[in-house]
Amino acid sequence: MYMNIMRKFMLLLAFAGLSATAMAQDSQWFAQANFTWNAWYGVGEKSLVAPFHKFPGGGGDGHTGWGISLAGGRWMTSVIGLRTKLNLWQMGSKSEDGVKADKYWTLNEQVMFNISSLLLGHNPYRLWNCIPYIGAGLSRNMSAAHYTSDINFGILNTFRLTPKLAANFELGWNSYEGNGGIALKDRLQQITFEFGLTWCFGTSKAKKKAEAEAIESLSEGEIDALNAQLADLEAENEQLRKELEEAKKQK
C-alpha cells in the first residue's frame, strides 16, 4: 500500500516537472519595439566629438536624433535566430535657415547568435542573454529622396521579466555607402543605442517534440505502475491460495 502511494506521488512530481520545463522553453517567434538614439560620424575623424554627418546624400552637417525601431523574427535554435528590423529616425541638423529635421528609414535583415546559450547551454530562467548580430539592408533619406545600402552589426542584451516578456538594450553600428564605393573609408558611420521590450510567442518544434516525449514517457510510466500493482495483487492471491490449501490439509 505504501509503495503504491509513493509510485503515484513520484509520477505526479515527474508530470509537474516536465510541464514546468515545457512552459519555460523559449518561444519560436518574437517581436520587438524600441526607442532609439543615434549619432553619425565619418571614418576619417579622430573621435565622436568631431562634427557628425548627416544621412548620405543629404549634404551639410548633422547631429544626433531620436527614433523608433520595430523588429520581428524567429529563433531557429536556442543559439541562431533571424530578425527583420525597421528603423524610423528623425535627424536634427543645422543650416543657414536655422534647425531642420531630416526623416529617414532603414530596413535590415540580420542573423543573431545567442552567445549565452552557446557557452552556457539553454536555460529558460536565465536573467541576461548576450546576443551579437550582423546584417545588411536598404536605407532611404525621405527628405532628400535618396536610397543607399548599409551593413550593420551590434549586440542585443535581453533581460528576462516573464516567460514571454523581456527588457532589451541594444548597441549597434551601421555603415552606409557614401560616395558610391564599398570600401570602409568611403562610407558614413552611425552608432545607435536602443532600449525597449521583446515579446515572445508561439511554440517551437523542439518544445512540441519535448512535450510529446514527456507525455509518451509519462504514459509508459503509468502502465509500468499498473503492471507492478497487478503483479503485487497476483502475488498476494497466490499466497492466500497457498494458505487456504495448507489450512485444508491440517483439517
N, C-alpha and C positions, 0 to 999 in steps of 0.2 A: 504493500500500500504506500509506504513512504517513498519507495523507489519510483513508483508511478507518478506521484505528485512532483518529485524532483525532475523527472523527464519532461513533464508538461511545463514546468517552470522554466527550464533551460530552453525549451523550444520557444516559449513566449519571449524570453530575453533575446534569443537569436533573431526572431522576427522583428522586434523593436529596433535592434541594432542595424539590421540590413535596411529597414525602412528609413532610419535617420540618415544613414550613409547615402542612400539613393537621393533623398531630398536635398542633401547638401552639395551634390555634384554641380560643377559649373554648367550654366546653360549654354546651349549651342549658339544662339543668336544674341546680339547685344546692340544697343543704341546709346548714343552719347550726345550731350548738349553742353557746350562750354562758352564761357566768356573769354575773350582773347585780347591780349595787349601785344602789339608788335612794333618792331623798330627796324629801320633799313640802314644799311651801310655799304660802302664799297670795299673791295678786297685790298686796294692799294693803300687804304688809310690805316694808320698805326693802331687806332683803338676805336671803341664805340663812342668816345666823346667827340670824335670828329663829326662834321656835318652829315646828317643822314640823307639818304637819297630817296626820291620818290619812285613810284612804280615805273618799271621800264616802259619807255615810250611817252611818258608824261612830261619829262623835262623839268628843270628847276630843282630847287632844294626842298627836301621833305623833312618830316619829323617822325613822330610816333602816332599811333592810332589805336582805337578800340574796335572790337567787332564780336561776332559770334561764330561758332563752328557747330555743325551738325554732322554726325557720323553714324554709320551702321555697318555691321559686319558679322562675321561668323568665325568661331573657333573651330578649326578643322580637327585639331587635337588639343590637349591641355597645354601644348607648347607653341604651336603655329596657328596663326589666325590671319584673316584677310579683312581689310577695312576700306570702305569708300567714304571720303571725307570732303565736305563742302565748307569752305571758309568765306565769310562775308565781312569785309572790312571797310572802314572809312578812315582815310589818312588825311590828317590836317597838314597844310603846307602854307608857307608864307609867299607872298608875291607883292608886286608894287601896289596892287589894289587892296592889300590887307591879307587877311587869313581866309583861305577857302578850304574845301574838303573834296578829295577825290574818292570815288566809290569803286570798289573792285571785288572780284571773287576769284577763288582758286578751288579747283576740283582735282583731287588726287586719289589714286589707288595705292594702297600700302600693304606691305607684308609685315606682320607683327610676330615677335618672338618673346614668349614669357620665360625670362631667364630664371625667375624664382622657381617655376615648375621644373625647368630643365635641370637645375642644380640640386634642388631640394626635394623634388618629387611633387606630384599633385596633392594639394591639401585644400579642400573647400573652406576650411576655417582660417586660412592664412590671412592675417590682417593687411599685409602690404605685398603687392606684386610689382616687380620691376619689368617693364615691357618695352624694349627698344623696337624701333620700326624703321623701315626705309621704303620710299615710294617715288612716284613721278606723276605728273599731271599737266593740266592746262589752266592758264590764268587769263583774266581779262580785266583791263582798266576800263570801266564803263564810262568814266568821264572823258577819257582820251580816245575811246573806241579802238583799243589796241589789245591784241592777243599775244601771248608768249607761253613758252613751255617752262616747266620747272622740275627740279629734282629736290628731294627732301629727306631728312631723317630726323629722329628725335627719340625721346624717352618718355613713355607714358607710365605714370605711377598711379595705381589704384589702391584705395583704402576701403576695406570691406565694412559696410554698415549693416546690411542684412543679407540673407542668401541671394536676393535678387537685385540689390542696390549697392553701389559703391561710389565714394567720392573720388575724383581724379584730379591730378595735377600733371601738366604736360609741358615739357620744354622741347621746342622744335627749331629746326634750321632749314630754311628754303633758299635755293639758289635759282635765280631766274635768268633766262637768256637775255643778255643786254644788247650788244652790238652785232648780233647775228652770228656770233661764234659760240662754240660749245666748250671752249677752254674756261677754266675757273676764273681767270683774270678778266674775261670778257662778260662775266655775269654779275648781276647785282644780288646782294645777300639780304636775308631777312631773318631775324630772331623773333620767336613767338613764345609767349607764356600763356598757358590756358588753365582754367580751373572750372570744374563743373561736376556732372553726375553721369554715371554709367548704369544703365538698366539692362539686366539680363533676362531673357525669356526663351521659351521653347525648351525642348528636351533633346539632348544629344543622342546619337546612335549608341555610343558607349554606355550611356545611362540606361537606355532601354534594354540593352543586352544584359547589363548588370542586374536590372530588376527582374528580367525573365529568368536568369540563372538563379537569383535569390529565391524566386517563387518555386522553381523546379527543385532546388536543393531543399527548401522547406517542406515540400510535399513528400519527397523521399524520406526526410527525417520523420515526418508524421507516420508514414507507412511502416518504417522500421520500429517506431514506438508501439504501434498497434500489433505488429508481429511479435514483439517482445512480450506484450501483455497477454496475447493468445498463448504463447509458449508457456508463460507462467501459470495460466489457468489450466492448460493441459497437464502440466506437471503436478499441480495441486489435485486435479481429478484422478490422476494415476496413483498418487499417494493415498487418497481416500479409498480408491478401489482396493488397493493392497491391504489397507487397514480393515476394510469390511471382510475381505477374504480370510484374513488372519482371525478375525473375531468369530467367523462361522466355523473355522476349523477347531477353535478352542471349545466351542459348544459341543 
